[in-house]
Amino acid sequence: MKRLIWTLIFILTFNSIAWAGPIEFSGGVSDEFQYKELVFLSGEPVVFVGTVNVKEDEKNEEKKVTYSFSLTPEDLDIEGRLTRNVTLITTYTPVTDKGQTIANTTVTRYTENVSIGEDSFRLTNADIQFSQSAIIDNRPAIDFYSGNIQAVKRYEINGGEGTAQVKITGGDVGYKNFWGNTETQLLDYVYTVNRGSQGEADGDLSWEGTVSIKVSDSTTKSLQYSQNEANFTSFNGGYIQVINQGMISKYTYNLPRITDEGIDYLSRNQGTMSLQASKVPKIERLIVPKFRDTGGHWAQQDIEKLYSLGVFEGSSSFFIPDGYMSRVDFVKAVVKACDIGEDEEDSKTTRRSRRKKDEVEEVIFVDINSSHPDYKYVKKAFEKNIITRGKDYRFYPDEPLTKAEAMTILIRALGFEAKAPAPGYKTSYADDNKIPNWAKDAVYMATEAGIISGDNNNNINAHKQLKRSEASAILVRFLEFLEKDLKKDYSENIIYYY
Amino acid sequence: MEAEDRGETMWERITKKISIFLLVLSIVFANTLGVFANTVENIVEGFLVEMGENQVTVEEYDGTVRTFPFNSYYILRIDTLNVDSSDFKPGMEIYLKLQNNKVSFLEGFSTVSPGHIPEGSKVRIGTIKKIDRDQLIVKLDSGQEETYFTSPATILLRDGLKVPLSSLYEGDMVKFYFDEIDSKIISRMSVQGKSIEVKGLYKGKLALADVIKKELTLTDLKIFRNGGWENLTNSKTISYDESSPIHIGGQKISEDKLKYYKDNTVYLAVKDYFSSDRIESMVLESQNEAVYIDTIENINWFGNSMELEVSHRNLTFNEGTIVVKNGRLSDINSLDAGMDIFIVGDGTSGTMSANIIYVYNEGINNSNIGQNYIYEGRLDAVFRNTIMLKDFAYLNNNSWEAFNNSKELYYDEDTIIYDFDEKRILSSEEFYYGDYAIDEDSRYAQENSLEDRYAYLYTEGDRVIALMVQKNRDSLLKQRITNGVALEAPENHKWTGWRINIANAADWSSRKGQWMARKDSFYITLEDAIIIKNGRIIGSDQLNKDDRLYIVREDLKAKVIIVK
């Protein structure tokens, strides 16, 4: 029964995740108007442009994606056409006790017809073998993704004149959080084209070649400040939430050199071609903070960003930036910042609760009961393992938050605690011996992620009680990590350096 | 009886009192002894036999098996981390602290290698500020500066291909991998390929700044080429990254301020971003432009100024100054006296600051890691794995320096040997057994009209990486050393054969000891050239647009080209 409930929770949560990713596995990029990819079947890189229709249908543990491509060469001097229809079905198998999911993808339909110049290449359903499997690690603030692809495509050339076989091997990595998602595919194509001589002086037109594709699709949210140009207004300016989506692709090829006389077997055509496309940004204005005590404070921007996002709330005119951040306020801010809010299971629970009003809420901490205004955030953080419970069952909600506690909460939200070194190590900080044992992994990982760094004396001051301004700065850096650093790590840093 | 009774009672009372005293004494002693006993047994070490809900059984190292109950409050740890009792497994070594014979603290030991991380899992990304042999000073993305070290085992990858450490440049952006958490010795490095290079230095008028799309629209756009500005296009929209710095007069400004600089001249360093332009750095003109091609006489690092050798101008520089060296955006500290530069100044005749500094200097080696040389000489003898060069010359500071003695160099199976006359690559066997170095006085040589061949050699130290042999010797006096950038991909011209157009070129003047910038683009032919890229010989057709080239040429015929 417990397992069934967990499965339900997982399915309901997971189904709300829409993985934007590269289109199919051909390395193409698209914006709202045009799709573009490189085709190598002729032995030379040819840019094809056109449209692609993508349909997604999700039901319970299954996702069906259908792609329909209709493309022609970008170079109008080249005659050609490409049509491709693909249906991929992904089945999700939750491993609830590990908080992970295995996603297996199969092809149920794959047809492709390509003509380039005088040659035509035809691929039917029977000419493809495809296997894709991925693991999704569902962490509180982020879902991390990594998979592998193996496929073979076999084309018939000019109605039986020869065959073109394309072996595809590679994988993809990705993540998704409230602030964006990125998926990057790294694929190696091996082309083996067998064609008999065509008489005349052409000789044998068979060739082999390789193409490496790196393609990445990213969606990120960022904040942009907009000044109010009018003088007599009720506010000076405010933040805009900007959602950007873009795709980048890099093809590195090693092909035969094809000359007017045929294939030159003494040299190769090697090179790199890149594509990129980005969609028009989507914008959304955010509420305007009107604190009276943050103007000129070093953390003013950070505080205002968090207030605009609704991470901090309240109607007071005073934020009290130099007051101490309480444990409960910080946990609430993290839950809201990562959008670890109510999910469908919670809604069901709430409905059920309404039906059974007398039902008593489970006690999580003895010092924060269910009538506490922030109880639901603490409960969510506890359920997601962002915070844990001691033997005394106390949360100490109003106690000042220490740096060590803040780091532990953030690193647990990211799910990075297991990536720390094997225990028994020292961090690089001068006051390493003052870091509590329970916080050492979090301090190490937060440093690796660039969320914190030492002071001028290389002390981390783990026991320092954080002021509300300091906690705001840490939270904004944490959000930057979610929105920018992860995108860079999963996209440019793979494609540029791999 | 009463008396007796009383007497007995008295005796009994005395006895009882003594007994009570002894009892109290014994209890006190016993307790004291107990305390001492507890102190002795305060710490217990051994192997875990069984972990129960309320007690733990331990086999001490001497074989004694004992069971201790838990205190009302106790701490459980494995390798310093707090854990549950279910995490303990029989057989593991444990350490107990006891209070009143009850366990108050229990720690298990399991980790074999404290601090272990998977190989290469500690990663840093940054820009190389300084290279000094095995020492790299790196500015990390986080802003920190670190010093890392290479070892002979350090692997360097560029565009996925393994390349020698000598191919590193100051200004390269590198991903460093370390095997240990506190190690400074680099296990592996991946370097950005062409994407690191500046595609162009642009100048234009700012027409529009869209801070949401992160795009600038510029009119009257010009590109730096051949020591001046060439028209590029009337209008162009170029994207920028929010991390791209914007400066004016040495002050950093935010992108929000750009709207106040419409029609202002702006200078841009642009890189290729997946086949489109992207602004990496921009400087707004503050006053008036002045352009110089000159040599740095000296640099005053305290005053942030430099004196130019020919024009004798003093210019200041600041953190906004765009410095392009070896095709890369570089730190201002990478400048040095003696460098030949193109400067875009900003100011009046009295005070002038540098907005752009483009460095012409290029050498065979990218840093002091490199020990690459180019030799030319007569093949006096070819032995197995050894060549004796006679009457040889080598390129010393971009000039041929001749010697009339012999030089011993080494070749191996990996050496690429190219017979220029036969236009083919030779195996080391063919080279060894061939008539490439011969006793010209011998009957065999005279009968067959054989003479020693001449060769160009590209070496790493005394090891020959690539060698080109030819029958006729070139006149080194007629040769010129040039560096520049390929304006386009090479073309196979019907009259000249393969040729390539070179821009932003500079010729080395031995007399002046400096690079002299050329004011035009020019074609050089590649038919007679040995072309070396990443230590390998490549064909003319494998050169690409924007390749930076170090060229040994005779008139307009390239003899040796090194792709930088």
Chai-1 contact restraints between the chains, C-beta under 6 A:
chainA,res_idxA,chainB,res_idxB,connection_type,confidence,min_distance_angstrom,max_distance_angstrom,comment,restraint_id
A,Q224,B,I212,contact,1.0,0.0,6.0,A-B,restraint_1
A,V242,B,I212,contact,1.0,0.0,6.0,A-B,restraint_2
A,I248,B,F274,contact,1.0,0.0,6.0,A-B,restraint_3
A,S267,B,G539,contact,1.0,0.0,6.0,A-B,restraint_4
A,S274,B,F274,contact,1.0,0.0,6.0,A-B,restraint_5
A,S274,B,S275,contact,1.0,0.0,6.0,A-B,restraint_6
A,Q276,B,F274,contact,1.0,0.0,6.0,A-B,restraint_7
A,Q276,B,S276,contact,1.0,0.0,6.0,A-B,restraint_8
A,P281,B,I212,contact,1.0,0.0,6.0,A-B,restraint_9
A,P421,B,G115,contact,1.0,0.0,6.0,A-B,restraint_10
A,P421,B,I117,contact,1.0,0.0,6.0,A-B,restraint_11
A,P421,B,I181,contact,1.0,0.0,6.0,A-B,restraint_12
A,A422,B,T111,contact,1.0,0.0,6.0,A-B,restraint_13
A,A422,B,S113,contact,1.0,0.0,6.0,A-B,restraint_14
A,A422,B,P114,contact,1.0,0.0,6.0,A-B,restraint_15
A,A422,B,H116,contact,1.0,0.0,6.0,A-B,restraint_16
A,P423,B,D79,contact,1.0,0.0,6.0,A-B,restraint_17
A,P423,B,T80,contact,1.0,0.0,6.0,A-B,restraint_18
A,P423,B,L81,contact,1.0,0.0,6.0,A-B,restraint_19
A,P423,B,T111,contact,1.0,0.0,6.0,A-B,restraint_20
A,G424,B,D79,contact,1.0,0.0,6.0,A-B,restraint_21
A,G424,B,T111,contact,1.0,0.0,6.0,A-B,restraint_22
A,G424,B,P114,contact,1.0,0.0,6.0,A-B,restraint_23
A,Y425,B,P114,contact,1.0,0.0,6.0,A-B,restraint_24
A,Y425,B,G115,contact,1.0,0.0,6.0,A-B,restraint_25
A,N437,B,T80,contact,1.0,0.0,6.0,A-B,restraint_26
A,W438,B,N82,contact,1.0,0.0,6.0,A-B,restraint_27
A,G450,B,S142,contact,1.0,0.0,6.0,A-B,restraint_28
A,Y496,B,Q192,contact,1.0,0.0,6.0,A-B,restraint_29
A,Y496,B,S195,contact,1.0,0.0,6.0,A-B,restraint_30
A,Y497,B,K175,contact,1.0,0.0,6.0,A-B,restraint_31
A,Y497,B,S190,contact,1.0,0.0,6.0,A-B,restraint_32
